[in-house]
Amino acid sequence: MISDIRSFFQQIWQKRRLILLMARREVVSQYVGSGLGSFWMIIQPVVMITVFWFVFSMGFKVKPTNDAPFVVWLTAGLAPWFLFSNIISGSASVVVAHSHLIKKTIFTSQILPVIKICSSLVAHGVFVVILFLLILLQSVAVDWWYLQVLYYLFCLVVLALGISWFLSAIYVFIRDIGQIVSVVLQVGFWLTPIFWDIEMMPSKVQFILKLNPVFYIIQGYRDSFLAGIPFWHRPVYSMYFWCCTAVLFFLGAFVFRNLKPQFSDVL
Amino acid sequence: MTDYAISLRDVKKKYCLYTRNSHRVLEMLLPFGKTYHTPFFAVQGINLTVGRGETVGIIGRNGSGKSTMLQLICGILQPTSGSVSISGRISALLELGAGFNPEFTGRDNVYLTTSIMGLTKEETDSRFEQIADFAEIGDFIDQPVKMYSSGMFVRLAFATAISVDPDILIVDEALAVGDIFFQQKCMKYMKQMMESRTIVLVSHDMHAVSNLCDRVIVMENGRKLFDGETAEGISLYTRLVHNELFSRQEAHPAPAQRIPEAVAAQIKQVEADFGEWLAVDNEARGGANEVIIHHVSVTKEGVIFKTVQAGETVLVRMLVWAKRPLQETIFGYTVKDRVGVALFGENSVSLLAVPPQLPEGFSLVRFSFRWPEVYSQEYTLTLGIGEGSHAFDHTIQCWAHNIFSFAAVTPGRFIHGMFNNAIESLTLTRVP
């Protein structure tokens, strides 16, 4: 049992070259054949942030939150959410999408969600760079605390990987998962304090909202980029997040490993 | 190192047929819950050991479990019970170009495929020239695969798949790719490769199987029906296929092996050498069996022979029993070589303008043919009776497979290929 689980993870490490190769291919395949190519990766977020800036700062004249301009504050929260929802919505169907490999070649299918994560990280990287430029533009002071984002990114990857394994394995058998995931992500976007400040809520409601592990990451991005609060200043919340994530991670790996032998029977 | 390459111990593969897919998940996640499925065994209780360097063909009718068995060997499918052990690097050629993405160039696809199969970038680098050469696609290697003709696609896929240089190669119907020249090249490559590798292949092409395999396994309904010598396996399979064509019709019980006394007495009056007749057993027969070839006699100059030379006349006599009269009957023969390749044959359609009627009960049929100049080896004779009047389009009533074997000898002659075809004229003129 233990050695089974270990070989499940070992196989991922052995296939690291393949993961990178396939992730690169996935990124390229999004833009292959288009005239501007990978330039679109920059255009999309820039346009989106410009629209937000126009609507909220120019139009609604939303007041700065946490001493930072609203657009910066918003973008800092949006960046991890986009990455998260990108991974989750993409990886649910990832096993089914690669059924030809699973059925016709000798293939380590647990790397598929990992590939999805790696390829999503590229767009996220672009987004973070734009956020960074935005911060410079708004002349918010540059700080070493920014590097703490890497810790929160790691949190996000581990959380998303567990959920991805779980969903992609179940999706093979129950195709409704695809619809469920897109609905849940939609609701999740508004239930997670991304567009609005959690301080607006009464403290009881705040407690419930904080049970959502994704909020830990969103808050963390804002802490790193705007407030400069280290994660060990939130010890209880960090503990809670890691317990929650560890359970999801191993549950996801367990479910994937147990359902994997039957993939090729159903696909 | 073990002394085998592949070993299957009592392998079973059960497919659970569910009415709803969610039942499957419920059953898997709640192991002690209620069962929802109806079981279907695609492979039941296979024991198989393939030694190093062996080339084994798996043949059988559609749905007999061949491909499932290959997937079990590769580890793509997990056996429901029993064990599969493999020793050595295994590569599967189940579907050519399975990992190819049409938007990417041939080069990209080669690198991705080899990397899925476990090669490092450096290993692929060193083989790349070889792959591109083998595939013969020239400058197209840097074009997106969607621009390829289907022939180019499979050639590149085949070249990539074989470049991995595995210890064990598993091939499913992948040999018939490209034009005749490329097929010959693949065949040549396979033969070269066979010398040091273990190969398991599934094919419906009996010519390829007889050419490549040292050993054949015949599958039927998920079971191993036969495991042994190639020619024998192929002839068993051929009989299975023939029988399948008639399995829809009712089974016709063959009459007793012994010829009734009255019939025997009558035949003795016409044919003096009756004692030399061979009984055809049910095993060797195939077809609808409303008419059966009961006994046969194959002689040369009045005696049974072991060897035959070009130009000699072979006399075939068949004692035929018919359940009902046939309006139009065709008789024919095929001569097959050691590996089961049919080398030549003929039927009576071209000889007789009006196909003869066959009465109910016993009849005696005689025909003869001249032995052609073919290469020396063992041959077997297969006889057939059909109902109809067309050379291709008739019902096969009875095949008597490989009922007689003998050797062709060609003293003082060289056979250029399978048979000699005389040169009709030759002139030599000096061009000043």
Contacts between the chains, C-beta under 8 A, distances in Angstrom:
chain1	res1	chain2	res2	distance
A	17	B	115	6.3
A	17	B	120	6.7
A	17	B	121	6.9
A	18	B	115	4.9
A	18	B	116	6.3
A	21	B	111	7.1
A	21	B	112	6.1
A	21	B	115	5.5
A	22	B	112	7.0
A	25	B	101	7.1
A	25	B	104	7.0
A	25	B	108	7.2
A	25	B	112	6.5
A	28	B	104	8.0
A	29	B	101	6.8
A	29	B	103	6.0
A	29	B	104	7.5
A	32	B	103	5.1
A	32	B	104	7.3
A	33	B	103	6.6
A	100	B	95	7.5
A	100	B	98	5.1
A	100	B	99	7.2
A	101	B	98	6.4
A	101	B	99	5.7
A	101	B	116	6.9
A	102	B	76	7.5
A	103	B	76	6.6
A	104	B	76	7.6
A	104	B	92	7.6
A	104	B	94	4.8
A	104	B	95	4.2
A	104	B	98	3.8
A	105	B	76	7.7
A	105	B	92	6.3
A	105	B	94	7.3
A	105	B	98	5.4
A	105	B	99	6.2
A	105	B	116	5.9
A	105	B	117	7.3
A	106	B	74	5.5
A	106	B	75	6.0
A	106	B	76	6.4
A	106	B	90	6.9
A	106	B	91	7.8
A	106	B	92	5.6
A	106	B	117	7.5
A	107	B	76	8.0
A	107	B	116	6.4
A	170	B	25	6.6
A	173	B	21	5.0
A	173	B	22	6.9
A	173	B	24	5.4
A	173	B	25	4.7
A	174	B	21	6.2
A	174	B	22	5.5
A	174	B	25	6.2
A	175	B	21	7.7
A	255	B	29	7.7
A	258	B	28	6.6
A	258	B	29	7.8
A	259	B	25	7.7
A	259	B	28	6.4
A	261	B	78	3.9
A	262	B	24	7.3
A	262	B	28	7.0
A	262	B	78	7.8
A	264	B	71	7.0
A	264	B	76	5.3
A	264	B	77	5.5
A	265	B	15	6.3
A	265	B	16	8.0
A	265	B	77	7.0
A	266	B	21	7.2
A	266	B	24	7.2
